[in-house]
Amino acid sequence: MEAGGLPLELWRMILAYLHLPDLGRCSLVCRAWYELILSLDSTRWRQLCLGCTECRHPNWPNQPDVEPESWREAFKQHYLASKTWTKNALDLESSVCFSLFRRRRERRTLSVGPGHEFDSLGSALAMASLYDRIVLFPGVYEEQGEIILKVPVEIVGHGKLGEVALLASIDQHCSTTRLCNLIFMPAWFSPIMYKTTSGHVQFDNCNFENGHIQVHGPGTCQVKFCTFKNTHVFLHNVPLCVLENCEFVGSENNSVTVEGHPSADKNWAYKYLLGLIKSSPSLLPTEDSDFLMSLDLESRDQAWSPRTCDIVIEGSQSPTSPASSSPKPGSKAGSQEAEVGSDGERVAQTPDSSDGGLSPSGEDEDEDQLTYRLSYQVQGPRPVLGGSFLGPPLPGASIQLPSCLVLHSLQQELQKDKEAMALASSVQGCLIRKCLFRDGKGGVFVCSYGRAKMEGNIFRNLTYAVRCIHNSKIVMLRNDIYRCRASGIFLRLEGGGLIAGNNIYHNAEAGVDIRKKSNPLILCNQIHHGLRSGIVVLGNGKGVIRNNQIFSNKEAGIYILYHGNPIVSGNHIFKGRAAGIAVNENGKGLITENVIRENQWGGVDIRRGGIPVLRSNLICFGYSDGVVVGDEGKGLIEGNTIYANKGCGVWMMSSSLPHVTSNHVSYNGLYGVAVFSQKDGSSEFPGGHGVQENFSEDGDAILWETELEKDDDPLRRPITVALVESNSINHNGASGLYVQSSEALHVITNVIHANGDRGITVAQSSQLTRVANNSISCNRQSGVKVEAQCKVELRGNGIYDNRGHGIITKGDSTVVIENDIIGNRGSGLQLLPRSDTKVIKNRIHSFRAYGIAVRGRAKALVQENIIFQGKTNKTIFQQISNNRECIMQNNKFLVFKKKSDTWRLMNPPARPHLENSLRGPSAAHSGQKVTAMATRISARVEGGYHSNRSIFCTIL
């Protein structure tokens, strides 16, 4: 094309009048003309594609308003469809005798209709030869008997779709057939409209109404741009079938059934279909373009981007103040003396410090008196979330997640998991791509070792979208599943496969339902706004649930029960109206490295025999408690960060036997860990815990079989006593640990630091509560308080720098043995009336009050303790009234005498001592052990002291 020729716009206008053969010839003139023809994509090529009666919009039926990437390419595919069904056919011979003079016979066109060569399809087929074309002109053709296709033919309707209706039952006995632009209806004598048991059939731009289509292996089929109204497609043992751009409407049963293992015997079309699938554009994501699923939600802004790595705190506040039963001290600054509450507990009135610690200097003391300073280092919370410490939650703040908790794209997950990549790339059985299933009972049913792959489909307003049972396998990529009247995806009886990158929402039951030993891989999906749970795993179901966004579901985000045992890792579960993860009715599961936030109930709810392993999760910003262990709940709760929940960090109820170890429980609104017994039958738990779901297949109650699998998991060791071990419990709004239980409890090697009330409160304990080798420091009130009629053993603890008393007890059976009770604002140990306490081999020191104070008629044995002198105007030991039941034996009282006196905690060194601790059946990891809090306590005198010789104490 010369530069001085016509403008390109004018050339395009001229060429727009050419027909298809002329456009082809023009493109062969030269490169400039070729590029000019290609530039007509949105004009002439679009007009040719939409003007062809045998074609539909390339993105029909899911996105008919979206332009294809190339109209020319779309029209090319439609145009070649009439030829590809014969691609691998043998050359036709004019005579078998003259093999040297073979030539291909030209195809005939047979016309059927009023005024044409044939009156019926049957008569035309009787005269048809190999690969002839039969054209049905507008009209209704009803065949009274079954039509048997003995030779390969092409049957095409003339005119617009809907003008040619065929009422027939066709049985294909030939190698290949193509049917196009027809309306199929069943004959009066059979619901089967089309059947083949060995050959390949191709349907293009057809409608099927109120009948069945059957394809049996080694037969294959390719179906494109077809509509199925109340029509069932049955594929039995098919090696490979392709359903693309089809619409399934109003099915009374399943729209597509894939049954049986793919046949090893394959027909001639198998390789052709396999090559066609591999050459077509894949729906698998790439690193440069992530698939964005349309949410169509009222609260669309609640969804997270798959690549987000921040948790944005929306409207969060500082932790809620504790209940009125656990009052915080006032804010009056500079008050030297402690106030005595109604229960006799002394609470120091001092201003808060930034980290919950305190400086025990008397700010308002007379200048004549020496001030007491505490300069030892208290064991505080250990680093969390990859080394960063979580401070107080502030409005608008965010948390930078470590890499293990960041959501990855589907492509990244597939690259890490070769097995998942192989599943995503595999094609076997039936491929269903870019189809629409709507307004019927069932979508796709895969059974009896069947194989099916579904990509880019829409399932809406069905009873269920996909069912996979009896050792079948499905691969589901990038589908939309919503408004199902039951579960969206249902797997049972050892079903499995890959469910990845799907958008599953607004379903009446679970988004994904896994039962009876099914074991799928559920990866990178969005499962949200369900009217019940997001995912349920029950009846010995398994599965790997990884890297999904599960949010805004009405019930639990993931519900595990009836011996379900999945692996749940790397998911973000948030803004649910119930629990984030619920484990019930003997459910199990390995739950690791998930972000569980902003759920209305507990972040994780375990009860009724649930025994999961809950490890390394971030459970935060919940509107109730972080972890709830309900009636008969069990399991291992290890290494989790439980942060800024409005209720308690961990809430344990009656008959529960969890192992709570190595967790970081901080900045929760109420108690860090609360143990409540509900033996009285009360069922009212804070936050509305305890609602039971109905998981029967049809919505009715069913009886589950009690099939028990042998539990040889080493992670689930038998535990006979609830165990709270090696946790960091700090900066919570109320007590660090609150116990109101009639069952035994062991509290071992925890750091309980800077909580808004007491360190440990034992309000009820008819069985023994054993508190051993803990570091209890800097709490706003007493270190430990034991109420009346409680049985508590305190052994080997370090109780330092609390703003009230070190230990205050009303218990009728309290043993305080081998503890270091140092530097507390109130008395080191206060024994209240009617208490019965043994105080043996402790080291006790208080700055402002008594080492040991006995009030009223308390029964006590105080033996072999070392008690350091406090302020000079206080004695080491105080006993109110003449109490003969208080026995003092072999105690050592250290009083300052001269400048050279030095007090040190050397033999043994400062507690807690982990090497001598009596621990539960499972020890915490060595890297998470609590270290000794202090190494010595020394005293020295500075000049200018008065005659009472006050003491300056330092714990180094």
JORAPE-V859147 format. One record per residue. N is the residue number from 1. OMEGA is omega as a letter, one per 40 degrees, with the letter a starting at -180 (none if undefined). D_LAST is the distance of its C-alpha to the last C-alpha in Angstrom with 1 decimal. Layout:
N_OMEGA_D_LAST ; N_OMEGA_D_LAST
This chain:
1_a_92.7 ; 2_a_93.8 ; 3_a_91.9 ; 4_i_94.9 ; 5_a_95.4 ; 6_i_94.6 ; 7_a_91.1 ; 8_a_88.7 ; 9_i_88.6 ; 10_i_92.4 ; 11_i_92.2 ; 12_i_89.7 ; 13_i_92.1 ; 14_a_95.0 ; 15_a_93.2 ; 16_i_92.0 ; 17_a_95.5 ; 18_i_95.6 ; 19_a_95.5 ; 20_a_93.1 ; 21_a_95.5 ; 22_i_96.2 ; 23_i_92.5 ; 24_a_92.0 ; 25_a_94.8 ; 26_a_93.5 ; 27_a_90.1 ; 28_a_91.8 ; 29_i_93.6 ; 30_a_90.8 ; 31_i_87.1 ; 32_i_87.5 ; 33_i_89.5 ; 34_i_87.0 ; 35_i_84.1 ; 36_i_86.4 ; 37_i_87.0 ; 38_a_83.3 ; 39_i_82.7 ; 40_a_84.8 ; 41_a_82.0 ; 42_a_81.5 ; 43_a_85.2 ; 44_a_87.8 ; 45_i_85.6 ; 46_i_84.1 ; 47_i_87.6 ; 48_a_88.8 ; 49_a_85.9 ; 50_a_86.2 ; 51_a_90.0 ; 52_a_90.2 ; 53_a_91.2 ; 54_a_89.4 ; 55_i_86.0 ; 56_i_83.3 ; 57_a_80.5 ; 58_i_78.2 ; 59_i_75.1 ; 60_e_77.0 ; 61_a_76.0 ; 62_a_72.3 ; 63_a_72.4 ; 64_i_76.0 ; 65_a_75.1 ; 66_a_73.0 ; 67_i_74.9 ; 68_i_74.7 ; 69_i_73.5 ; 70_i_77.1 ; 71_i_80.3 ; 72_i_82.3 ; 73_i_80.1 ; 74_i_80.2 ; 75_i_84.0 ; 76_i_84.2 ; 77_i_82.4 ; 78_a_84.9 ; 79_a_87.8 ; 80_a_86.9 ; 81_i_86.3 ; 82_a_90.0 ; 83_a_90.0 ; 84_a_86.8 ; 85_i_87.9 ; 86_a_90.5 ; 87_a_88.2 ; 88_i_88.4 ; 89_i_91.9 ; 90_i_94.5 ; 91_i_97.2 ; 92_a_100.4 ; 93_i_103.5 ; 94_i_107.0 ; 95_i_108.5 ; 96_a_107.1 ; 97_a_110.2 ; 98_a_109.6 ; 99_a_106.0 ; 100_a_106.6 ; 101_i_107.4 ; 102_i_104.4 ; 103_a_103.8 ; 104_a_101.6 ; 105_i_103.6 ; 106_a_103.0 ; 107_i_101.5 ; 108_i_103.8 ; 109_a_103.0 ; 110_a_104.5 ; 111_a_104.9 ; 112_i_104.7 ; 113_i_105.9 ; 114_a_108.9 ; 115_i_111.4 ; 116_a_109.6 ; 117_a_110.2 ; 118_a_108.6 ; 119_a_108.3 ; 120_i_105.3 ; 121_a_102.3 ; 122_a_103.7 ; 123_i_107.0 ; 124_i_105.1 ; 125_i_102.9 ; 126_a_106.0 ; 127_a_107.3 ; 128_i_104.0 ; 129_a_103.3 ; 130_i_100.0 ; 131_i_97.6 ; 132_i_100.1 ; 133_i_98.9 ; 134_a_100.0 ; 135_i_99.9 ; 136_i_100.1 ; 137_a_101.6 ; 138_a_100.6 ; 139_i_101.4 ; 140_a_100.4 ; 141_a_101.0 ; 142_i_101.0 ; 143_a_101.6 ; 144_i_103.1 ; 145_a_101.9 ; 146_i_99.0 ; 147_i_98.9 ; 148_i_98.2 ; 149_a_97.1 ; 150_i_98.6 ; 151_i_98.4 ; 152_i_95.6 ; 153_i_96.4 ; 154_a_94.9 ; 155_a_95.6 ; 156_i_95.0 ; 157_a_95.7 ; 158_i_97.6 ; 159_a_96.6 ; 160_i_93.6 ; 161_a_91.3 ; 162_i_92.7 ; 163_i_96.3 ; 164_i_96.7 ; 165_a_95.8 ; 166_i_96.2 ; 167_a_96.5 ; 168_i_96.4 ; 169_a_94.7 ; 170_i_94.3 ; 171_a_93.6 ; 172_i_92.8 ; 173_a_94.2 ; 174_a_94.0 ; 175_a_91.4 ; 176_i_90.5 ; 177_i_91.4 ; 178_i_90.4 ; 179_a_90.8 ; 180_i_90.3 ; 181_a_90.9 ; 182_i_92.0 ; 183_a_91.4 ; 184_i_91.2 ; 185_a_92.1 ; 186_i_92.8 ; 187_a_96.3 ; 188_a_97.8 ; 189_a_97.6 ; 190_i_94.0 ; 191_a_90.6 ; 192_i_89.9 ; 193_a_90.6 ; 194_a_89.6 ; 195_i_88.8 ; 196_a_88.4 ; 197_a_87.5 ; 198_a_87.6 ; 199_i_88.2 ; 200_i_86.3 ; 201_a_86.8 ; 202_i_85.8 ; 203_i_85.8 ; 204_i_85.7 ; 205_i_85.8 ; 206_i_87.1 ; 207_i_86.7 ; 208_a_86.6 ; 209_i_87.3 ; 210_i_87.1 ; 211_a_87.3 ; 212_i_85.6 ; 213_a_85.1 ; 214_i_84.5 ; 215_i_83.5 ; 216_i_83.2 ; 217_e_81.9 ; 218_i_82.9 ; 219_i_84.1 ; 220_i_82.0 ; 221_i_82.2 ; 222_a_81.1 ; 223_a_81.1 ; 224_i_80.6 ; 225_i_81.0 ; 226_i_82.4 ; 227_i_82.2 ; 228_i_82.0 ; 229_a_82.9 ; 230_a_82.4 ; 231_a_82.8 ; 232_i_81.0 ; 233_a_80.4 ; 234_a_80.1 ; 235_a_78.9 ; 236_i_79.2 ; 237_a_77.9 ; 238_i_78.2 ; 239_i_76.9 ; 240_i_76.3 ; 241_a_77.3 ; 242_i_76.4 ; 243_a_76.5 ; 244_i_75.8 ; 245_i_76.1 ; 246_i_77.6 ; 247_i_77.5 ; 248_a_77.4 ; 249_i_78.4 ; 250_i_79.1 ; 251_i_78.7 ; 252_i_79.5 ; 253_i_77.5 ; 254_i_75.5 ; 255_i_76.5 ; 256_i_75.8 ; 257_i_75.4 ; 258_a_74.3 ; 259_i_75.0 ; 260_i_74.9 ; 261_i_73.4 ; 262_a_74.8 ; 263_i_78.0 ; 264_i_78.0 ; 265_a_81.6 ; 266_i_81.6 ; 267_a_84.6 ; 268_a_85.5 ; 269_a_83.5 ; 270_a_80.1 ; 271_i_79.4 ; 272_i_80.8 ; 273_i_78.4 ; 274_i_75.4 ; 275_i_76.2 ; 276_i_76.8 ; 277_a_73.4 ; 278_a_71.6 ; 279_a_73.4 ; 280_i_72.8 ; 281_a_69.7 ; 282_i_66.7 ; 283_i_64.6 ; 284_a_61.4 ; 285_i_58.9 ; 286_a_58.2 ; 287_a_55.1 ; 288_a_57.0 ; 289_i_58.4 ; 290_i_56.6 ; 291_i_58.9 ; 292_a_58.4 ; 293_i_59.4 ; 294_a_61.1 ; 295_a_59.4 ; 296_a_62.1 ; 297_i_59.7 ; 298_a_59.5 ; 299_a_55.7 ; 300_a_55.9 ; 301_i_53.1 ; 302_a_50.7 ; 303_i_51.2 ; 304_i_48.7 ; 305_a_49.7 ; 306_a_49.3 ; 307_a_47.2 ; 308_i_44.7 ; 309_i_41.0 ; 310_i_39.7 ; 311_i_39.2 ; 312_a_40.5 ; 313_a_39.2 ; 314_i_42.5 ; 315_a_42.0 ; 316_a_38.6 ; 317_i_36.6 ; 318_a_33.2 ; 319_a_32.6 ; 320_i_34.9 ; 321_i_33.8 ; 322_a_33.5 ; 323_a_36.5 ; 324_i_37.3 ; 325_i_36.2 ; 326_a_32.6 ; 327_i_32.4 ; 328_i_29.7 ; 329_i_28.5 ; 330_a_30.4 ; 331_a_29.5 ; 332_a_30.0 ; 333_i_27.4 ; 334_i_26.0 ; 335_a_26.8 ; 336_a_24.8 ; 337_i_26.0 ; 338_i_26.0 ; 339_a_29.4 ; 340_i_30.7 ; 341_a_32.5 ; 342_i_35.7 ; 343_i_33.9 ; 344_a_31.7 ; 345_a_28.6 ; 346_a_26.6 ; 347_i_25.6 ; 348_i_23.6 ; 349_a_25.7 ; 350_i_23.5 ; 351_i_24.3 ; 352_i_23.2 ; 353_a_20.6 ; 354_a_21.4 ; 355_a_19.2 ; 356_i_19.3 ; 357_a_15.8 ; 358_i_15.8 ; 359_a_14.6 ; 360_i_15.0 ; 361_i_16.5 ; 362_a_20.1 ; 363_a_22.2 ; 364_a_25.4 ; 365_i_24.3 ; 366_a_26.5 ; 367_i_25.8 ; 368_a_26.2 ; 369_i_23.2 ; 370_i_19.7 ; 371_i_17.6 ; 372_a_14.5 ; 373_i_11.8 ; 374_a_9.1 ; 375_i_6.8 ; 376_a_4.6 ; 377_a_6.9 ; 378_i_9.8 ; 379_a_12.2 ; 380_a_15.2 ; 381_i_18.8 ; 382_i_19.8 ; 383_a_22.4 ; 384_i_26.0 ; 385_i_29.5 ; 386_i_29.1 ; 387_a_25.8 ; 388_i_26.3 ; 389_i_24.4 ; 390_i_26.8 ; 391_a_26.3 ; 392_i_28.2 ; 393_a_31.9 ; 394_i_34.0 ; 395_i_37.8 ; 396_i_39.3 ; 397_i_36.2 ; 398_i_36.4 ; 399_i_34.5 ; 400_a_34.9 ; 401_i_35.6 ; 402_a_34.7 ; 403_a_37.7 ; 404_a_37.8 ; 405_a_38.5 ; 406_i_41.0 ; 407_i_44.7 ; 408_i_46.9 ; 409_i_50.6 ; 410_a_53.1 ; 411_i_54.0 ; 412_i_50.5 ; 413_a_50.2 ; 414_i_53.5 ; 415_i_52.6 ; 416_a_49.5 ; 417_a_51.5 ; 418_i_54.6 ; 419_i_55.9 ; 420_i_55.8 ; 421_i_57.5 ; 422_i_60.3 ; 423_a_60.8 ; 424_a_61.0 ; 425_a_63.5 ; 426_i_65.7 ; 427_a_69.0 ; 428_i_70.8 ; 429_a_73.0 ; 430_i_73.2 ; 431_i_71.8 ; 432_a_71.8 ; 433_i_71.0 ; 434_i_71.1 ; 435_i_72.9 ; 436_i_72.9 ; 437_a_72.8 ; 438_i_73.5 ; 439_i_74.9 ; 440_i_75.5 ; 441_a_74.1 ; 442_i_72.4 ; 443_a_71.5 ; 444_i_71.1 ; 445_a_71.2 ; 446_a_70.2 ; 447_i_70.9 ; 448_i_71.9 ; 449_i_70.1 ; 450_i_71.1 ; 451_i_69.4 ; 452_i_69.1 ; 453_a_67.4 ; 454_a_67.1 ; 455_i_66.3 ; 456_i_66.3 ; 457_i_68.1 ; 458_i_68.1 ; 459_a_68.2 ; 460_i_68.7 ; 461_i_70.2 ; 462_i_70.5 ; 463_i_69.8 ; 464_a_67.5 ; 465_a_67.2 ; 466_i_66.6 ; 467_a_66.8 ; 468_a_65.9 ; 469_i_66.7 ; 470_i_67.8 ; 471_i_65.9 ; 472_a_66.8 ; 473_i_64.7 ; 474_i_64.4 ; 475_a_63.0 ; 476_a_62.5 ; 477_i_61.5 ; 478_i_61.4 ; 479_i_63.4 ; 480_a_63.4 ; 481_a_63.5 ; 482_i_63.7 ; 483_i_65.4 ; 484_a_66.1 ; 485_i_67.1 ; 486_i_65.1 ; 487_i_62.4 ; 488_i_62.6 ; 489_a_62.1 ; 490_i_62.6 ; 491_i_61.9 ; 492_i_62.8 ; 493_i_64.0 ; 494_i_62.0 ; 495_a_62.7 ; 496_i_60.5 ; 497_a_60.3 ; 498_i_58.5 ; 499_a_58.1 ; 500_i_56.7 ; 501_a_56.7 ; 502_i_58.6 ; 503_a_58.6 ; 504_a_58.8 ; 505_i_59.0 ; 506_i_60.7 ; 507_a_61.7 ; 508_i_62.5 ; 509_a_60.7 ; 510_i_58.0 ; 511_i_58.0 ; 512_a_57.6 ; 513_a_58.4 ; 514_a_57.5 ; 515_i_58.9 ; 516_i_60.0 ; 517_i_58.4 ; 518_a_58.9 ; 519_a_56.4 ; 520_i_56.6 ; 521_a_54.3 ; 522_a_53.6 ; 523_i_52.3 ; 524_i_51.8 ; 525_i_53.9 ; 526_a_53.7 ; 527_a_54.2 ; 528_i_54.2 ; 529_i_55.9 ; 530_i_57.2 ; 531_i_58.6 ; 532_a_56.6 ; 533_i_54.0 ; 534_i_53.4 ; 535_i_53.4 ; 536_i_54.0 ; 537_a_53.6 ; 538_i_55.2 ; 539_a_57.5 ; 540_i_55.6 ; 541_a_55.5 ; 542_i_53.2 ; 543_i_52.7 ; 544_a_50.2 ; 545_a_49.4 ; 546_i_47.6 ; 547_i_47.0 ; 548_i_49.1 ; 549_a_48.9 ; 550_a_49.5 ; 551_i_49.5 ; 552_i_51.3 ; 553_a_52.8 ; 554_i_53.8 ; 555_a_52.2 ; 556_i_49.5 ; 557_i_49.0 ; 558_a_49.0 ; 559_a_50.2 ; 560_a_49.8 ; 561_i_51.7 ; 562_i_54.1 ; 563_i_52.4 ; 564_a_52.0 ; 565_a_49.5 ; 566_i_49.1 ; 567_a_46.4 ; 568_a_45.2 ; 569_i_43.2 ; 570_a_42.6 ; 571_i_44.5 ; 572_a_44.0 ; 573_a_44.9 ; 574_i_44.9 ; 575_i_46.6 ; 576_a_48.3 ; 577_i_49.7 ; 578_a_48.2 ; 579_i_45.5 ; 580_i_44.5 ; 581_i_44.8 ; 582_i_46.2 ; 583_a_46.3 ; 584_i_48.7 ; 585_i_51.2 ; 586_i_49.6 ; 587_i_48.9 ; 588_i_46.5 ; 589_i_45.4 ; 590_a_42.7 ; 591_a_41.3 ; 592_i_39.0 ; 593_i_37.9 ; 594_i_39.9 ; 595_a_39.3 ; 596_a_40.3 ; 597_i_40.3 ; 598_i_42.0 ; 599_a_43.9 ; 600_i_45.2 ; 601_a_44.1 ; 602_i_41.2 ; 603_i_40.3 ; 604_a_40.8 ; 605_a_42.7 ; 606_i_42.9 ; 607_i_45.2 ; 608_i_48.0 ; 609_i_47.1 ; 610_a_45.6 ; 611_i_43.4 ; 612_i_42.2 ; 613_a_39.4 ; 614_a_37.6 ; 615_i_35.2 ; 616_i_33.7 ; 617_i_35.5 ; 618_a_34.7 ; 619_a_35.8 ; 620_i_35.6 ; 621_i_37.3 ; 622_i_39.4 ; 623_i_41.3 ; 624_a_40.3 ; 625_i_37.7 ; 626_i_36.1 ; 627_i_37.0 ; 628_i_39.3 ; 629_a_39.7 ; 630_a_42.8 ; 631_i_44.9 ; 632_i_44.7 ; 633_a_42.7 ; 634_i_40.8 ; 635_i_39.4 ; 636_i_36.3 ; 637_a_34.3 ; 638_i_31.8 ; 639_a_29.9 ; 640_i_31.4 ; 641_a_30.2 ; 642_a_31.4 ; 643_i_31.1 ; 644_i_32.6 ; 645_a_35.2 ; 646_i_36.7 ; 647_i_36.6 ; 648_i_34.0 ; 649_i_32.2 ; 650_a_33.5 ; 651_a_36.1 ; 652_a_37.1 ; 653_a_40.3 ; 654_i_42.1 ; 655_i_42.8 ; 656_a_40.6 ; 657_i_38.7 ; 658_i_36.7 ; 659_a_33.7 ; 660_a_31.3 ; 661_i_28.7 ; 662_i_26.4 ; 663_i_27.6 ; 664_a_26.1 ; 665_a_27.3 ; 666_i_26.6 ; 667_i_28.3 ; 668_a_31.1 ; 669_a_33.0 ; 670_a_32.7 ; 671_i_30.7 ; 672_i_28.6 ; 673_i_30.2 ; 674_i_33.0 ; 675_a_34.8 ; 676_i_38.1 ; 677_i_40.8 ; 678_a_44.4 ; 679_a_46.3 ; 680_i_48.5 ; 681_i_50.3 ; 682_a_49.2 ; 683_a_49.5 ; 684_i_48.1 ; 685_a_44.9 ; 686_i_43.3 ; 687_i_44.6 ; 688_a_47.8 ; 689_i_46.6 ; 690_i_49.1 ; 691_a_52.2 ; 692_i_54.2 ; 693_i_56.2 ; 694_a_59.6 ; 695_i_59.8 ; 696_a_63.4 ; 697_a_65.4 ; 698_i_68.0 ; 699_i_65.8 ; 700_i_66.9 ; 701_i_64.8 ; 702_i_65.0 ; 703_a_63.9 ; 704_i_61.5 ; 705_a_61.9 ; 706_i_59.0 ; 707_a_58.9 ; 708_i_55.6 ; 709_i_54.4 ; 710_a_52.6 ; 711_i_48.9 ; 712_a_47.4 ; 713_a_44.6 ; 714_i_41.5 ; 715_a_39.4 ; 716_i_40.7 ; 717_i_39.6 ; 718_i_40.8 ; 719_a_38.4 ; 720_i_39.4 ; 721_i_36.5 ; 722_a_35.0 ; 723_i_31.6 ; 724_a_28.8 ; 725_i_26.3 ; 726_i_23.5 ; 727_i_24.1 ; 728_a_22.1 ; 729_a_23.5 ; 730_i_22.4 ; 731_i_24.0 ; 732_a_27.1 ; 733_i_29.3 ; 734_a_29.3 ; 735_i_27.3 ; 736_i_25.4 ; 737_i_27.4 ; 738_a_30.6 ; 739_i_32.6 ; 740_a_36.1 ; 741_i_37.8 ; 742_a_40.0 ; 743_a_38.8 ; 744_a_36.1 ; 745_i_32.9 ; 746_i_29.9 ; 747_a_26.6 ; 748_i_24.3 ; 749_i_21.1 ; 750_i_21.1 ; 751_a_18.7 ; 752_a_20.0 ; 753_i_18.6 ; 754_i_19.9 ; 755_a_23.3 ; 756_i_25.9 ; 757_i_26.4 ; 758_i_24.6 ; 759_i_22.5 ; 760_i_25.1 ; 761_i_28.4 ; 762_a_30.7 ; 763_i_34.1 ; 764_a_36.3 ; 765_i_35.8 ; 766_i_38.8 ; 767_a_37.6 ; 768_i_34.2 ; 769_a_31.3 ; 770_a_28.6 ; 771_a_25.0 ; 772_i_22.8 ; 773_i_19.5 ; 774_i_18.9 ; 775_a_15.9 ; 776_a_17.2 ; 777_i_15.4 ; 778_i_16.4 ; 779_a_20.1 ; 780_i_22.5 ; 781_a_23.6 ; 782_i_22.5 ; 783_a_20.4 ; 784_i_23.4 ; 785_i_26.9 ; 786_a_29.6 ; 787_a_33.1 ; 788_i_36.0 ; 789_i_37.7 ; 790_i_34.9 ; 791_a_33.8 ; 792_i_30.2 ; 793_i_27.9 ; 794_a_24.1 ; 795_i_22.4 ; 796_a_19.1 ; 797_i_17.6 ; 798_a_14.2 ; 799_a_15.3 ; 800_i_12.8 ; 801_i_13.6 ; 802_a_17.4 ; 803_i_19.9 ; 804_i_22.0 ; 805_i_21.6 ; 806_i_19.3 ; 807_i_22.5 ; 808_a_26.0 ; 809_i_28.9 ; 810_a_32.7 ; 811_a_33.3 ; 812_i_35.8 ; 813_a_34.1 ; 814_i_30.3 ; 815_i_28.1 ; 816_a_24.4 ; 817_i_23.1 ; 818_i_19.9 ; 819_i_17.6 ; 820_a_14.2 ; 821_a_15.2 ; 822_i_12.4 ; 823_i_12.6 ; 824_a_16.0 ; 825_i_18.6 ; 826_i_21.3 ; 827_i_21.5 ; 828_a_19.2 ; 829_i_22.4 ; 830_a_25.9 ; 831_a_29.0 ; 832_a_32.1 ; 833_i_35.7 ; 834_i_37.5 ; 835_i_34.3 ; 836_a_34.1 ; 837_i_30.6 ; 838_a_29.1 ; 839_a_25.6 ; 840_i_24.6 ; 841_i_21.6 ; 842_i_18.9 ; 843_a_15.8 ; 844_i_16.3 ; 845_i_14.9 ; 846_a_16.4 ; 847_a_16.2 ; 848_a_19.9 ; 849_a_21.8 ; 850_i_22.3 ; 851_i_20.2 ; 852_i_23.5 ; 853_i_26.6 ; 854_a_29.9 ; 855_i_32.6 ; 856_a_36.3 ; 857_i_37.6 ; 858_i_34.8 ; 859_a_35.1 ; 860_i_32.0 ; 861_a_30.9 ; 862_a_27.5 ; 863_i_26.9 ; 864_i_24.3 ; 865_i_21.3 ; 866_a_18.4 ; 867_a_18.4 ; 868_i_16.1 ; 869_i_17.9 ; 870_i_17.7 ; 871_a_19.9 ; 872_i_22.5 ; 873_i_25.4 ; 874_i_24.3 ; 875_i_24.6 ; 876_a_22.4 ; 877_i_25.2 ; 878_i_28.1 ; 879_a_31.3 ; 880_a_34.1 ; 881_a_37.6 ; 882_a_38.6 ; 883_a_37.4 ; 884_a_38.7 ; 885_i_37.5 ; 886_a_33.8 ; 887_i_33.2 ; 888_a_30.3 ; 889_i_29.8 ; 890_i_27.6 ; 891_i_24.5 ; 892_a_22.0 ; 893_a_21.2 ; 894_a_18.6 ; 895_a_19.7 ; 896_i_18.6 ; 897_a_21.3 ; 898_a_20.6 ; 899_a_18.4 ; 900_i_17.3 ; 901_i_15.9 ; 902_i_12.4 ; 903_a_11.1 ; 904_i_9.2 ; 905_a_9.7 ; 906_a_11.5 ; 907_e_15.0 ; 908_i_14.8 ; 909_a_11.3 ; 910_a_10.1 ; 911_e_13.1 ; 912_i_15.1 ; 913_a_16.6 ; 914_a_19.3 ; 915_a_20.9 ; 916_a_22.1 ; 917_i_23.0 ; 918_a_26.7 ; 919_a_27.6 ; 920_a_30.8 ; 921_a_33.6 ; 922_i_32.1 ; 923_i_28.6 ; 924_i_27.0 ; 925_a_27.0 ; 926_a_24.4 ; 927_a_23.2 ; 928_a_22.5 ; 929_i_20.2 ; 930_i_17.1 ; 931_i_14.0 ; 932_a_11.3 ; 933_a_9.2 ; 934_a_6.0 ; 935_i_5.9 ; 936_i_5.6 ; 937_a_6.5 ; 938_i_8.0 ; 939_i_11.0 ; 940_a_13.2 ; 941_i_16.5 ; 942_a_17.9 ; 943_i_21.7 ; 944_a_24.3 ; 945_i_23.3 ; 946_a_26.1 ; 947_a_27.1 ; 948_i_25.0 ; 949_i_21.8 ; 950_a_19.4 ; 951_i_15.7 ; 952_a_12.9 ; 953_i_9.7 ; 954_i_6.1 ; 955_a_3.8 ; 956_none_0.0
